[in-house]
Amino acid sequence: MSGDKPVGEMSFEEAMKALEAVVTRLESGDVPLEQSIALYERGAALKKRCEAKLKEAEEKVAAITLDEEGQPTGTRPLDGE
């Protein structure tokens, strides 16, 4: 199960799948309170990871440069790099 892998090491897809599993378990209503709290905290961390990975992807897309015909010509450096 992806619960063994640290959230910070997960790909976007792994984090989304784990987040979906957390939501499903919480929605079931069959989880004791203490476990619900732990699941909610993990879900929050997974959500943050997904947001960070999406931001990385958006920055990479924004760095693509196009020529006069709209064809990709390469990338430009991101601010701060």
Secondary structure, DSSP 8 states (H G I E B T S, - for coil): -GGGS-GGG--HHHHHHHHHHHHHHHHHS-S-HHHHHHHHHHHHHHHHHHHHHHHHHHHHHHTEEE-TTS-EEEE---TT-
